[in-house]
Amino acid sequence: MEKLDKLNQPVEIQPSQSDVLRIVQITDSHIFADPNGSLLGVNTRDSFEAVCDRVCKEEWRADMLLATGDLAQDASPDAYQYIANKFKTMNIPSFWLAGNHDNPATMSMYLSNDSVFSAKHIVAGNWRIILLDSSVPGKVYGKLAKAQLDFLDSILKQHQDKHTLVALHHHPVKVGSRWLDNLGLKNSNQFKKVLSKYKHIKCVIYGHIHQDFKESLDDITWIATPASCVQFKPHSDDFSADDNAPGYRYLNLYPDGRIDSVVHRVNNIEFSVDYSVTGY
């Protein structure tokens, strides 16, 4: 109970504008310890840096950055240290959660500095952000452990004064790709059951599927964001890479609960996908 109480303590971020909270979501960077490491032929450090540099050129500076899993491909200390250093140079309060390629314990050790925080409960203006760990050691699919569901339920029950955005790595709704939908959140029904008890949840964001996706269901907007490296082809039965450029999502969260978001892609870099690869 003491650990849960500690997790429940929010970190507060002050939005730069009273009328909107600006969030950047970066996901699925798949960084290697080796600077030359590539995924499906794409150097993941090159694409990650291009995405981060593009974020820094936004007309309106983001109030926070959410990194939603699979940050490293090899879960190595060197990969996480590189990411932490890059986020620090961006000077945007950055928060992270684990994906199936990550190691949460190693992340906790290395993803921390003046700009990068391990907090999983954030309050900013009229909004509350909850970050969940859906990773399962040794598995590609996701599952929210009982402790994570209890953590979510506890915050939602205690704090109903603000609009809420929930973030995790694995997709909780089907996206129309047979192979990906077999690798989503296995206990999505339990997750949705918790959400269904409350009326202040406005949005759930995630990564994992390496593509743009948005759906409104049960008064909640469900959003997935393209990877900062290689993309997956939508509506494919089997594993298939796509030729879309790396990207990220920029979200505007308004005091009345509305959400606007747009995907930005880094089309100014050259990259070549190896379509002969049949998995990642």
BELFEN-V157250 format. One record per pair of residues at least 24 apart in sequence whose ideal C-beta (glycine too) atoms are under 10 Angstrom apart, sorted by the first residue. I is the first residue (numbers start at 1). GAP is how many residues later the second one is. If there is no record, write none. Layout:
i=I gap=GAP
i=I gap=GAP
//
This chain:
i=1 gap=149
i=3 gap=144
i=3 gap=148
i=4 gap=143
i=4 gap=146
i=4 gap=147
i=4 gap=150
i=4 gap=151
i=5 gap=149
i=6 gap=115
i=7 gap=112
i=7 gap=113
i=7 gap=114
i=7 gap=123
i=7 gap=140
i=7 gap=141
i=7 gap=143
i=7 gap=144
i=7 gap=147
i=7 gap=148
i=8 gap=112
i=8 gap=113
i=8 gap=143
i=8 gap=146
i=8 gap=147
i=8 gap=150
i=8 gap=151
i=9 gap=110
i=9 gap=112
i=10 gap=109
i=10 gap=110
i=10 gap=111
i=10 gap=112
i=10 gap=113
i=10 gap=114
i=10 gap=118
i=10 gap=119
i=10 gap=120
i=10 gap=145
i=10 gap=149
i=10 gap=152
i=11 gap=53
i=11 gap=82
i=11 gap=84
i=11 gap=106
i=11 gap=107
i=11 gap=108
i=11 gap=109
i=11 gap=110
i=11 gap=111
i=11 gap=112
i=11 gap=113
i=11 gap=118
i=12 gap=107
i=12 gap=110
i=12 gap=111
i=12 gap=112
i=12 gap=113
i=13 gap=50
i=13 gap=51
i=13 gap=80
i=13 gap=82
i=13 gap=104
i=13 gap=106
i=13 gap=109
i=13 gap=110
i=13 gap=111
i=13 gap=112
i=13 gap=114
i=13 gap=116
i=14 gap=49
i=14 gap=79
i=14 gap=109
i=14 gap=110
i=14 gap=111
i=15 gap=48
i=15 gap=49
i=15 gap=109
i=15 gap=110
i=15 gap=111
i=15 gap=112
i=15 gap=238
i=15 gap=240
i=16 gap=44
i=16 gap=45
i=16 gap=46
i=16 gap=47
i=16 gap=109
i=17 gap=43
i=17 gap=46
i=17 gap=108
i=17 gap=235
i=18 gap=107
i=18 gap=108
i=18 gap=237
i=19 gap=106
i=19 gap=107
i=19 gap=233
i=19 gap=235
i=19 gap=236
i=19 gap=237
i=20 gap=40
i=20 gap=43
i=20 gap=105
i=20 gap=106
i=20 gap=231
i=20 gap=232
i=20 gap=233
i=20 gap=234
i=20 gap=235
i=20 gap=238
i=20 gap=240
i=21 gap=41
i=21 gap=42
i=21 gap=43
i=21 gap=103
i=21 gap=104
i=21 gap=105
i=21 gap=106
i=21 gap=108
i=21 gap=142
i=21 gap=144
i=21 gap=230
i=21 gap=231
i=21 gap=232
i=21 gap=233
i=21 gap=234
i=21 gap=238
i=22 gap=36
i=22 gap=38
i=22 gap=39
i=22 gap=40
i=22 gap=41
i=22 gap=42
i=22 gap=70
i=22 gap=102
i=22 gap=228
i=22 gap=229
i=22 gap=230
i=22 gap=231
i=23 gap=39
i=23 gap=40
i=23 gap=41
i=23 gap=42
i=23 gap=43
i=23 gap=69
i=23 gap=72
i=23 gap=99
i=23 gap=101
i=23 gap=104
i=23 gap=106
i=23 gap=142
i=23 gap=144
i=23 gap=182
i=23 gap=226
i=23 gap=227
i=23 gap=228
i=23 gap=229
i=23 gap=230
i=23 gap=236
i=23 gap=238
i=24 gap=27
i=24 gap=28
i=24 gap=30
i=24 gap=31
i=24 gap=32
i=24 gap=34
i=24 gap=37
i=24 gap=38
i=24 gap=39
i=24 gap=40
i=24 gap=41
i=24 gap=42
i=24 gap=43
i=24 gap=66
i=24 gap=68
i=24 gap=70
i=24 gap=201
i=24 gap=224
i=24 gap=225
i=24 gap=226
i=24 gap=227
i=24 gap=240
i=25 gap=37
i=25 gap=39
i=25 gap=40
i=25 gap=41
i=25 gap=42
i=25 gap=43
i=25 gap=142
i=25 gap=180
i=25 gap=181
i=25 gap=182
i=25 gap=198
i=25 gap=199
i=25 gap=200
i=25 gap=201
i=25 gap=222
i=25 gap=223
i=25 gap=224
i=25 gap=225
i=25 gap=226
i=25 gap=236
i=25 gap=238
i=26 gap=25
i=26 gap=26
i=26 gap=29
i=26 gap=39
i=26 gap=40
i=26 gap=41
i=26 gap=42
i=26 gap=45
i=26 gap=57
i=26 gap=61
i=26 gap=64
i=26 gap=68
i=26 gap=70
i=26 gap=181
i=26 gap=199
i=26 gap=200
i=26 gap=201
i=26 gap=202
i=26 gap=220
i=26 gap=221
i=26 gap=222
i=26 gap=223
i=27 gap=24
i=27 gap=39
i=27 gap=40
i=27 gap=41
i=27 gap=42
i=27 gap=43
i=27 gap=44
i=27 gap=70
i=27 gap=72
i=27 gap=140
i=27 gap=142
i=27 gap=178
i=27 gap=179
i=27 gap=180
i=27 gap=181
i=27 gap=182
i=27 gap=183
i=27 gap=197
i=27 gap=198
i=27 gap=199
i=27 gap=200
i=27 gap=201
i=27 gap=202
i=27 gap=220
i=27 gap=221
i=27 gap=222
i=28 gap=39
i=28 gap=40
i=28 gap=41
i=28 gap=42
i=28 gap=43
i=28 gap=45
i=28 gap=71
i=28 gap=73
i=28 gap=141
i=28 gap=179
i=28 gap=180
i=28 gap=181
i=28 gap=182
i=28 gap=196
i=28 gap=197
i=28 gap=198
i=28 gap=199
i=28 gap=200
i=28 gap=201
i=28 gap=202
i=28 gap=203
i=28 gap=204
i=28 gap=218
i=28 gap=252
i=29 gap=38
i=29 gap=40
i=29 gap=41
i=29 gap=42
i=29 gap=43
i=29 gap=44
i=29 gap=50
i=29 gap=53
i=29 gap=54
i=29 gap=57
i=29 gap=70
i=29 gap=72
i=29 gap=178
i=29 gap=198
i=29 gap=199
i=29 gap=200
i=29 gap=217
i=29 gap=219
i=30 gap=40
i=30 gap=41
i=30 gap=42
i=30 gap=43
i=30 gap=44
i=30 gap=49
i=30 gap=69
i=30 gap=71
i=30 gap=180
i=30 gap=197
i=30 gap=198
i=30 gap=199
i=30 gap=200
i=30 gap=250
i=31 gap=39
i=31 gap=40
i=31 gap=41
i=31 gap=42
i=31 gap=43
i=31 gap=45
i=31 gap=47
i=31 gap=48
i=31 gap=49
i=31 gap=50
i=31 gap=51
i=31 gap=52
i=31 gap=55
i=31 gap=70
i=31 gap=197
i=31 gap=198
i=32 gap=40
i=32 gap=41
i=32 gap=42
i=32 gap=44
i=32 gap=46
i=32 gap=47
i=32 gap=50
i=33 gap=39
i=33 gap=40
i=33 gap=41
i=33 gap=42
i=33 gap=43
i=33 gap=44
i=33 gap=45
i=33 gap=46
i=33 gap=47
i=33 gap=48
i=33 gap=49
i=34 gap=39
i=34 gap=40
i=34 gap=42
i=34 gap=44
i=34 gap=45
i=35 gap=43
i=35 gap=47
i=37 gap=35
i=37 gap=36
i=37 gap=37
i=37 gap=39
i=37 gap=42
i=38 gap=35
i=38 gap=191
i=38 gap=192
i=38 gap=233
i=38 gap=234
i=38 gap=236
i=39 gap=31
i=39 gap=34
i=39 gap=171
i=39 gap=188
i=39 gap=190
i=39 gap=191
i=39 gap=202
i=39 gap=234
i=39 gap=235
i=39 gap=238
i=39 gap=241
i=40 gap=170
i=40 gap=189
i=40 gap=190
i=40 gap=191
i=40 gap=192
i=40 gap=201
i=40 gap=231
i=40 gap=232
i=40 gap=233
i=40 gap=234
i=40 gap=235
i=40 gap=236
i=40 gap=237
i=40 gap=238
i=40 gap=239
i=40 gap=240
i=41 gap=189
i=41 gap=200
i=41 gap=230
i=41 gap=231
i=41 gap=232
i=41 gap=233
i=41 gap=234
i=41 gap=235
i=41 gap=236
i=42 gap=185
i=42 gap=186
i=42 gap=187
i=42 gap=188
i=42 gap=189
i=42 gap=199
i=42 gap=204
i=42 gap=227
i=42 gap=229
i=42 gap=230
i=42 gap=231
i=42 gap=232
i=43 gap=186
i=43 gap=226
i=43 gap=228
i=44 gap=28
i=44 gap=29
i=44 gap=35
i=44 gap=183
i=44 gap=184
i=44 gap=185
i=44 gap=186
i=44 gap=202
i=45 gap=34
i=45 gap=37
i=45 gap=38
i=45 gap=41
i=45 gap=184
i=46 gap=183
i=46 gap=200
i=46 gap=220
i=46 gap=223
i=46 gap=224
i=46 gap=225
i=47 gap=180
i=47 gap=181
i=47 gap=182
i=47 gap=183
i=47 gap=198
i=47 gap=199
i=47 gap=200
i=47 gap=219
i=47 gap=222
i=47 gap=224
i=48 gap=34
i=48 gap=35
i=48 gap=38
i=48 gap=179
i=48 gap=180
i=48 gap=181
i=48 gap=198
i=48 gap=218
i=49 gap=33
i=49 gap=37
i=49 gap=179
i=49 gap=217
i=49 gap=220
i=50 gap=178
i=50 gap=195
i=50 gap=196
i=50 gap=215
i=50 gap=216
i=50 gap=217
i=50 gap=218
i=50 gap=219
i=50 gap=221
i=51 gap=175
i=51 gap=176
i=51 gap=177
i=51 gap=178
i=51 gap=194
i=51 gap=195
i=51 gap=196
i=51 gap=197
i=51 gap=213
i=51 gap=214
i=51 gap=215
i=51 gap=218
i=52 gap=31
i=52 gap=34
i=52 gap=35
i=52 gap=37
i=52 gap=38
i=52 gap=40
i=52 gap=176
i=52 gap=196
i=52 gap=214
i=53 gap=33
i=53 gap=36
i=53 gap=37
i=53 gap=213
i=53 gap=215
i=53 gap=216
i=54 gap=174
i=54 gap=192
i=54 gap=193
i=54 gap=194
i=54 gap=196
i=54 gap=210
i=54 gap=211
i=54 gap=212
i=54 gap=213
i=54 gap=214
i=54 gap=215
i=55 gap=35
i=55 gap=37
i=55 gap=173
i=55 gap=193
i=55 gap=195
i=55 gap=209
i=55 gap=211
i=56 gap=33
i=56 gap=34
i=56 gap=35
i=56 gap=36
i=57 gap=207
i=58 gap=34
i=58 gap=190
i=58 gap=192
i=58 gap=206
i=59 gap=191
i=60 gap=190
i=60 gap=192
i=61 gap=29
i=61 gap=30
i=61 gap=31
i=62 gap=28
i=62 gap=30
i=62 gap=31
i=62 gap=32
i=62 gap=186
i=62 gap=188
i=62 gap=189
i=63 gap=29
i=63 gap=30
i=63 gap=61
i=63 gap=62
i=63 gap=64
i=63 gap=190
i=64 gap=28
i=64 gap=29
i=64 gap=30
i=64 gap=31
i=64 gap=53
i=64 gap=58
i=64 gap=60
i=64 gap=65
i=65 gap=25
i=65 gap=27
i=65 gap=28
i=65 gap=29
i=65 gap=30
i=65 gap=31
i=65 gap=50
i=65 gap=51
i=65 gap=183
i=66 gap=27
i=66 gap=28
i=66 gap=29
i=66 gap=30
i=66 gap=31
i=66 gap=56
i=66 gap=63
i=66 gap=65
i=66 gap=99
i=66 gap=101
i=66 gap=139
i=66 gap=141
i=66 gap=159
i=66 gap=183
i=66 gap=185
i=67 gap=27
i=67 gap=28
i=67 gap=29
i=67 gap=30
i=67 gap=32
i=67 gap=40
i=67 gap=44
i=67 gap=49
i=67 gap=64
i=67 gap=100
i=67 gap=140
i=67 gap=161
i=67 gap=181
i=68 gap=27
i=68 gap=28
i=68 gap=29
i=68 gap=30
i=68 gap=31
i=68 gap=63
i=68 gap=64
i=68 gap=66
i=68 gap=99
i=68 gap=100
i=68 gap=101
i=68 gap=102
i=68 gap=137
i=68 gap=138
i=68 gap=139
i=68 gap=140
i=68 gap=156
i=68 gap=157
i=68 gap=181
i=69 gap=27
i=69 gap=28
i=69 gap=29
i=69 gap=30
i=69 gap=31
i=69 gap=32
i=69 gap=33
i=69 gap=38
i=69 gap=62
i=69 gap=64
i=69 gap=65
i=69 gap=66
i=69 gap=73
i=69 gap=98
i=69 gap=99
i=69 gap=100
i=69 gap=101
i=69 gap=137
i=69 gap=138
i=69 gap=139
i=70 gap=28
i=70 gap=29
i=70 gap=30
i=70 gap=31
i=70 gap=32
i=70 gap=65
i=70 gap=99
i=70 gap=137
i=70 gap=138
i=70 gap=140
i=70 gap=157
i=70 gap=158
i=70 gap=159
i=70 gap=210
i=71 gap=25
i=71 gap=26
i=71 gap=27
i=71 gap=28
i=71 gap=30
i=71 gap=31
i=71 gap=36
i=71 gap=40
i=71 gap=98
i=71 gap=136
i=71 gap=157
i=72 gap=26
i=72 gap=27
i=72 gap=29
i=72 gap=30
i=72 gap=31
i=72 gap=34
i=72 gap=35
i=72 gap=38
i=72 gap=39
i=73 gap=28
i=73 gap=29
i=73 gap=156
i=73 gap=207
i=74 gap=27
i=74 gap=28
i=74 gap=29
i=75 gap=24
i=75 gap=26
i=75 gap=27
i=75 gap=28
i=75 gap=29
i=75 gap=30
i=75 gap=31
i=75 gap=32
i=76 gap=27
i=76 gap=30
i=76 gap=34
i=77 gap=26
i=77 gap=29
i=77 gap=30
i=77 gap=32
i=77 gap=33
i=78 gap=32
i=79 gap=27
i=79 gap=28
i=79 gap=31
i=80 gap=26
i=80 gap=27
i=80 gap=28
i=80 gap=29
i=80 gap=30
i=80 gap=31
i=80 gap=32
i=80 gap=36
i=81 gap=28
i=81 gap=29
i=81 gap=30
i=81 gap=32
i=82 gap=28
i=83 gap=24
i=83 gap=27
i=83 gap=28
i=83 gap=33
i=84 gap=26
i=84 gap=27
i=84 gap=28
i=84 gap=29
i=84 gap=31
i=84 gap=32
i=85 gap=25
i=85 gap=28
i=85 gap=30
i=85 gap=31
i=86 gap=30
i=87 gap=24
i=87 gap=26
i=87 gap=28
i=87 gap=29
i=87 gap=30
i=88 gap=25
i=88 gap=26
i=88 gap=27
i=88 gap=28
i=89 gap=26
i=90 gap=25
i=90 gap=26
i=91 gap=24
i=92 gap=24
i=93 gap=24
i=93 gap=26
i=93 gap=29
i=93 gap=31
i=95 gap=24
i=95 gap=25
i=95 gap=26
i=95 gap=27
i=95 gap=34
i=95 gap=36
i=95 gap=72
i=96 gap=24
i=96 gap=35
i=96 gap=71
i=97 gap=33
i=97 gap=34
i=97 gap=35
i=97 gap=36
i=97 gap=37
i=97 gap=38
i=97 gap=70
i=97 gap=71
i=97 gap=72
i=97 gap=109
i=97 gap=110
i=98 gap=33
i=98 gap=34
i=98 gap=35
i=98 gap=36
i=98 gap=37
i=98 gap=44
i=98 gap=70
i=98 gap=71
i=99 gap=34
i=99 gap=35
i=99 gap=36
i=99 gap=41
i=99 gap=43
i=99 gap=69
i=99 gap=70
i=99 gap=71
i=99 gap=107
i=99 gap=108
i=99 gap=109
i=100 gap=34
i=100 gap=35
i=100 gap=36
i=100 gap=37
i=100 gap=38
i=100 gap=39
i=100 gap=40
i=100 gap=41
i=100 gap=42
i=100 gap=69
i=100 gap=70
i=100 gap=83
i=100 gap=108
i=101 gap=34
i=101 gap=39
i=101 gap=68
i=101 gap=107
i=101 gap=179
i=102 gap=31
i=102 gap=33
i=102 gap=67
i=103 gap=32
i=103 gap=34
i=104 gap=29
i=104 gap=31
i=104 gap=33
i=107 gap=26
i=107 gap=28
i=120 gap=28
i=120 gap=31
i=120 gap=32
i=120 gap=35
i=120 gap=47
i=121 gap=30
i=121 gap=31
i=121 gap=33
i=121 gap=34
i=121 gap=38
i=122 gap=43
i=122 gap=45
i=123 gap=36
i=123 gap=38
i=123 gap=39
i=124 gap=38
i=124 gap=41
i=124 gap=129
i=125 gap=37
i=125 gap=38
i=125 gap=128
i=125 gap=129
i=125 gap=130
i=126 gap=35
i=126 gap=36
i=126 gap=37
i=126 gap=127
i=126 gap=128
i=126 gap=129
i=126 gap=130
i=126 gap=131
i=127 gap=35
i=127 gap=36
i=127 gap=37
i=127 gap=38
i=127 gap=73
i=127 gap=75
i=127 gap=76
i=127 gap=126
i=127 gap=127
i=127 gap=128
i=127 gap=130
i=127 gap=132
i=128 gap=27
i=128 gap=28
i=128 gap=31
i=128 gap=32
i=128 gap=33
i=128 gap=34
i=128 gap=35
i=128 gap=36
i=128 gap=37
i=128 gap=38
i=128 gap=72
i=128 gap=73
i=129 gap=33
i=129 gap=34
i=129 gap=35
i=129 gap=36
i=129 gap=37
i=129 gap=38
i=129 gap=74
i=129 gap=76
i=129 gap=124
i=130 gap=25
i=130 gap=26
i=130 gap=29
i=130 gap=34
i=130 gap=35
i=130 gap=36
i=130 gap=37
i=130 gap=38
i=130 gap=71
i=130 gap=74
i=131 gap=34
i=131 gap=35
i=131 gap=36
i=131 gap=37
i=131 gap=38
i=131 gap=74
i=132 gap=34
i=132 gap=35
i=132 gap=36
i=132 gap=37
i=132 gap=38
i=132 gap=53
i=132 gap=59
i=132 gap=72
i=132 gap=74
i=133 gap=35
i=133 gap=36
i=134 gap=33
i=134 gap=34
i=134 gap=35
i=134 gap=36
i=134 gap=37
i=134 gap=38
i=134 gap=50
i=134 gap=51
i=134 gap=52
i=134 gap=53
i=134 gap=54
i=134 gap=57
i=134 gap=72
i=134 gap=74
i=135 gap=33
i=135 gap=34
i=135 gap=35
i=136 gap=34
i=136 gap=50
i=139 gap=44
i=139 gap=47
i=140 gap=30
i=140 gap=40
i=140 gap=42
i=140 gap=43
i=140 gap=44
i=140 gap=68
i=140 gap=139
i=140 gap=140
i=141 gap=29
i=141 gap=41
i=141 gap=42
i=141 gap=43
i=141 gap=44
i=141 gap=45
i=141 gap=67
i=142 gap=26
i=142 gap=27
i=142 gap=28
i=142 gap=29
i=142 gap=30
i=142 gap=41
i=142 gap=42
i=142 gap=43
i=142 gap=44
i=142 gap=45
i=142 gap=46
i=142 gap=49
i=142 gap=64
i=142 gap=66
i=143 gap=27
i=143 gap=41
i=143 gap=42
i=143 gap=43
i=143 gap=44
i=143 gap=45
i=143 gap=47
i=143 gap=48
i=144 gap=24
i=144 gap=26
i=144 gap=28
i=144 gap=41
i=144 gap=42
i=144 gap=43
i=144 gap=44
i=144 gap=46
i=144 gap=47
i=144 gap=50
i=145 gap=42
i=146 gap=41
i=146 gap=44
i=148 gap=39
i=148 gap=43
i=148 gap=46
i=149 gap=38
i=149 gap=41
i=149 gap=42
i=149 gap=44
i=149 gap=45
i=150 gap=44
i=152 gap=39
i=152 gap=42
i=152 gap=43
i=152 gap=46
i=152 gap=49
i=153 gap=40
i=153 gap=41
i=153 gap=42
i=153 gap=44
i=153 gap=45
i=155 gap=43
i=156 gap=38
i=156 gap=39
i=156 gap=41
i=156 gap=42
i=156 gap=43
i=156 gap=44
i=156 gap=45
i=157 gap=37
i=157 gap=40
i=157 gap=41
i=159 gap=39
i=159 gap=41
i=160 gap=38
i=160 gap=39
i=160 gap=40
i=161 gap=39
i=162 gap=38
i=162 gap=40
i=162 gap=93
i=162 gap=95
i=163 gap=37
i=163 gap=38
i=163 gap=39
i=163 gap=40
i=163 gap=90
i=163 gap=91
i=163 gap=92
i=163 gap=93
i=163 gap=94
i=163 gap=95
i=163 gap=96
i=164 gap=31
i=164 gap=34
i=164 gap=35
i=164 gap=36
i=164 gap=37
i=164 gap=38
i=164 gap=39
i=164 gap=40
i=164 gap=56
i=164 gap=93
i=165 gap=36
i=165 gap=37
i=165 gap=38
i=165 gap=39
i=165 gap=40
i=165 gap=55
i=165 gap=56
i=165 gap=58
i=165 gap=86
i=165 gap=88
i=165 gap=94
i=166 gap=25
i=166 gap=28
i=166 gap=29
i=166 gap=35
i=166 gap=36
i=166 gap=37
i=166 gap=38
i=166 gap=39
i=166 gap=40
i=166 gap=54
i=167 gap=36
i=167 gap=37
i=167 gap=38
i=167 gap=39
i=167 gap=40
i=167 gap=56
i=168 gap=36
i=168 gap=37
i=168 gap=38
i=168 gap=39
i=168 gap=40
i=169 gap=37
i=169 gap=38
i=169 gap=39
i=170 gap=36
i=170 gap=37
i=170 gap=38
i=170 gap=39
i=171 gap=33
i=171 gap=35
i=171 gap=36
i=171 gap=37
i=171 gap=38
i=171 gap=42
i=171 gap=51
i=171 gap=53
i=172 gap=32
i=172 gap=34
i=172 gap=45
i=172 gap=48
i=172 gap=50
i=172 gap=52
i=173 gap=31
i=173 gap=33
i=173 gap=40
i=173 gap=42
i=173 gap=44
i=173 gap=45
i=173 gap=47
i=173 gap=49
i=173 gap=51
i=174 gap=41
i=175 gap=33
i=175 gap=34
i=175 gap=36
i=175 gap=38
i=175 gap=40
i=175 gap=47
i=175 gap=49
i=175 gap=57
i=175 gap=59
i=175 gap=60
i=176 gap=37
i=176 gap=58
i=176 gap=59
i=176 gap=60
i=176 gap=61
i=177 gap=32
i=177 gap=34
i=177 gap=36
i=177 gap=55
i=177 gap=56
i=177 gap=57
i=177 gap=58
i=177 gap=59
i=177 gap=60
i=177 gap=61
i=177 gap=62
i=177 gap=63
i=178 gap=57
i=178 gap=58
i=178 gap=59
i=178 gap=60
i=179 gap=53
i=179 gap=57
i=179 gap=58
i=179 gap=59
i=179 gap=60
i=179 gap=61
i=179 gap=100
i=180 gap=28
i=180 gap=29
i=180 gap=30
i=180 gap=31
i=180 gap=44
i=180 gap=52
i=180 gap=53
i=180 gap=54
i=180 gap=55
i=180 gap=56
i=180 gap=57
i=180 gap=59
i=181 gap=28
i=183 gap=25
i=183 gap=26
i=184 gap=24
i=184 gap=25
i=192 gap=25
i=192 gap=26
i=192 gap=28
i=195 gap=24
i=195 gap=25
i=196 gap=24
i=200 gap=57
i=201 gap=56
i=202 gap=51
i=202 gap=52
i=202 gap=55
i=202 gap=56
i=202 gap=57
i=203 gap=48
i=203 gap=50
i=203 gap=54
i=203 gap=56
i=203 gap=58
i=205 gap=44
i=205 gap=46
i=205 gap=54
i=205 gap=56
i=207 gap=42
i=208 gap=24
i=209 gap=25
i=210 gap=24
i=210 gap=31
i=210 gap=32
i=210 gap=34
i=210 gap=36
i=210 gap=37
i=210 gap=70
i=211 gap=24
i=211 gap=25
i=211 gap=31
i=211 gap=33
i=211 gap=36
i=211 gap=52
i=212 gap=32
i=212 gap=35
i=212 gap=37
i=212 gap=49
i=212 gap=50
i=212 gap=51
i=212 gap=53
i=213 gap=50
i=214 gap=35
i=214 gap=47
i=214 gap=49
i=221 gap=37
i=221 gap=38
i=221 gap=40
i=223 gap=26
i=223 gap=28
i=223 gap=36
i=223 gap=38
i=223 gap=40
i=224 gap=25
i=224 gap=39
i=225 gap=24
i=225 gap=25
i=225 gap=26
i=225 gap=36
i=225 gap=38
i=226 gap=37
i=226 gap=38
i=226 gap=39
i=228 gap=38
i=229 gap=42
i=229 gap=44
i=229 gap=51
i=230 gap=41
i=230 gap=43
i=230 gap=44
i=230 gap=47
i=230 gap=50
i=231 gap=34
i=231 gap=42
i=232 gap=48
i=233 gap=42
i=238 gap=40
i=238 gap=41
i=239 gap=38
i=239 gap=39
i=239 gap=40
i=239 gap=41
i=240 gap=35
i=240 gap=38
i=241 gap=32
i=241 gap=33
i=241 gap=34
i=241 gap=35
i=241 gap=36
i=241 gap=37
i=241 gap=39
i=242 gap=31
i=242 gap=33
i=243 gap=28
i=243 gap=29
i=243 gap=30
i=243 gap=32
i=244 gap=29
i=245 gap=24
i=245 gap=25
i=245 gap=26
i=246 gap=25
//
